[in-house]
């Protein structure tokens, strides 16, 4: 029975396979290669409703020996009931659709509009660019002219006062590439286009003197425009570094009233050692000047008749004269916590207004040299010297207390940060017992901190 069923099953399978075979394929050996000879640039048919009827594409012959066979096959019409593109071959599907659009021999007419050509450009459209160019040109011209003007003022000042400086110092000026001076000479160091410095050394009663010439920013057009309302003159700053044995310990300042008020608020040594400001009439000075002094004996010793006469005659060019053995610069900000006292130095500072070519400052420079010699000879009495030393000791102790308080505050902040990190670490752990022990420990510490402090006294038995 099994031998009978096996041929029947094989026959049925062969019939089914033949049924699914493509009847449109050619029955020759080269049919499978002819399917790939279609041109790659052929367009894909669009299966829309507006598409024309797609005829059956005839394949060109590939070999000459099969030409007769292909001619016969072209006349044959193969019908397939399961062809899914059968509706494209239905002539009634595309009724009223033209095979091709009619073409006309007439070319499309192109209209070119005539645009008027402007011979001259409209400069009024570039007013903003013109203003910017003018501003840049004015700034460049102002920079060149202002820089040359400041350099000329510095060279004229050096030419007028260099003989005086050379009489009092061995070394005057510097000789480098960025120095403004005559050829082969020492002169100003150019710190900026409006700032020049010069170091002088080699004199008794001081370790050296630094001259700083701060001029108006003539090279900056914006600064010049802002300075039209409030005219500020050129300034000469003198800084003399005194030795340890060149001056007794005291603080003294002679300045204009407005300048004295500003210095008393800004300078650390004046705000600490000279809280009282006295008018200049009490010391034989003009009414527009004030005196800030730590020691009355030092004030009387410095402001003698010659100094008072020079200040009375040239007070218009004087801003201030500041003598101090505890100079540490401007006052520190309250937010800044200092753990150690600032470094101090013995200096004589002076500021003069330069209104002309610098000749009017010669008497004031002579006054500076006279004060240097006088400070070298000036000696305070034992009582005045003891008061000054005691005042400095109190200031040093205050600095130490402040530094100690600052260190304690920093230590407290570190401890608090450490406890905060420990608390976060304990809470991150899933251990209720450990958290309870930490809370008890923290409560005990807080109770101990809030408990009143009591001293234990030991009484000897009778």
Long-range contacts (C-beta under 8 A, 24 or more apart in sequence): 23-78, 23-80, 24-78, 24-80, 26-73, 28-66, 28-69, 30-62, 30-63, 30-66, 33-62, 34-59, 34-62, 37-62, 47-88, 50-97, 51-94, 52-94, 52-97, 52-99, 53-88, 53-89, 53-91, 53-93, 53-94, 54-85, 54-88, 54-89, 55-89, 56-89, 138-221, 139-221, 142-218, 142-219, 142-220, 142-221, 142-224, 143-193, 143-219, 143-220, 143-221, 145-218, 146-193, 146-217, 146-218, 146-219, 146-220, 146-224, 147-193, 147-218, 147-219, 149-218, 150-193, 150-194, 150-215, 150-216, 150-218, 150-219, 151-180, 153-213, 153-215, 153-234, 153-354, 153-357, 153-358, 154-180, 154-188, 154-196, 154-213, 154-215, 155-180, 155-181, 155-182, 155-187, 155-188, 156-357, 156-358, 157-213, 157-236, 157-354, 157-357, 157-358, 158-187, 158-188, 158-198, 160-357, 160-358, 160-359, 160-362, 161-358, 161-361, 161-362, 161-365, 164-362, 164-365, 164-366, 165-200, 168-200, 168-203, 168-369, 169-200, 169-201, 169-202, 169-203, 169-209, 170-201, 170-202, 170-203, 171-199, 171-200, 171-201, 171-202, 172-198, 172-200, 173-198, 173-199, 173-200, 174-198, 174-199, 188-213, 193-217, 193-219, 194-218, 194-219, 203-372, 204-376, 205-242, 205-243, 205-246, 205-372, 205-373, 205-375, 205-376, 206-240, 206-241, 206-242, 206-243, 206-246, 206-348, 206-372, 207-241, 207-242, 207-243, 208-240, 208-241, 209-238, 209-239, 209-240, 209-241, 210-238, 210-239, 210-240, 210-241, 211-236, 211-237, 211-238, 212-236, 212-237, 212-238, 212-239, 213-237, 213-354, 215-354, 233-353, 233-354, 233-355, 234-353, 234-354, 234-355, 235-319, 235-351, 235-352, 235-353, 235-354, 236-351, 236-352, 236-353, 236-354, 236-358, 236-361, 237-349, 237-350, 237-351, 238-348, 238-349, 238-350, 238-351, 238-352, 238-365, 238-368, 239-347, 239-348, 239-349, 240-347, 240-348, 240-349, 240-368, 240-372, 241-345, 241-346, 241-347, 242-325, 242-346, 242-347, 242-348, 242-375, 243-346, 244-346, 246-346, 246-372, 246-375, 246-376, 247-323, 247-325, 247-346, 247-375, 247-376, 247-378, 248-298, 248-325, 248-378, 248-379, 248-380, 248-385, 248-388, 249-325, 249-326, 249-385, 249-388, 249-389, 249-392, 250-293, 250-294, 250-295, 250-298, 250-323, 250-325, 250-380, 250-388, 251-292, 251-293, 251-294, 251-323, 251-324, 251-325, 251-326, 252-291, 252-292, 252-293, 252-294, 252-295, 252-298, 252-299, 252-302, 252-322, 252-323, 252-324, 253-291, 253-292, 253-293, 253-320, 253-321, 253-322, 253-323, 253-324, 254-280, 254-285, 254-289, 254-290, 254-291, 254-303, 254-311, 254-320, 254-321, 255-289, 255-290, 255-292, 255-318, 255-319, 255-320, 255-321, 255-322, 256-288, 256-289, 256-290, 256-315, 256-318, 256-319, 256-320, 257-288, 257-289, 257-290, 259-319, 259-320, 259-351, 260-289, 260-290, 260-291, 260-292, 260-320, 261-290, 263-292, 263-320, 263-322, 264-292, 265-331, 266-330, 266-331, 267-322, 267-327, 267-329, 267-330, 267-331, 268-328, 268-329, 268-330, 268-331, 268-332, 268-342, 269-324, 269-326, 269-327, 269-328, 269-344, 270-322, 270-324, 271-331, 272-326, 272-395, 273-326, 273-391, 273-395, 283-308, 284-308, 284-312, 285-311, 285-312, 285-315, 286-311, 286-312, 286-315, 288-315, 289-315, 294-388, 294-391, 295-380, 295-384, 295-387, 295-388, 297-380, 297-381, 297-384, 298-378, 298-380, 298-384, 301-374, 301-378, 301-380, 302-371, 302-374, 302-375, 302-378, 304-374, 306-370, 307-367, 307-370, 307-371, 307-374, 310-363, 310-364, 310-367, 311-367, 313-363, 314-360, 314-363, 314-364, 316-353, 317-352, 317-353, 317-354, 317-355, 317-360, 317-361, 317-364, 318-350, 318-351, 318-352, 318-353, 318-364, 319-350, 319-351, 319-352, 319-353, 320-349, 320-350, 320-351, 321-348, 321-349, 321-350, 321-371, 322-347, 322-348, 322-349, 322-350, 323-347, 323-348, 323-349, 323-371, 323-375, 324-349, 326-392, 326-395, 337-406, 337-409, 337-410, 338-399, 338-402, 338-403, 338-406, 339-403, 339-406, 339-407, 340-399, 340-403, 341-396, 341-399, 341-400, 341-403, 348-372, 348-375
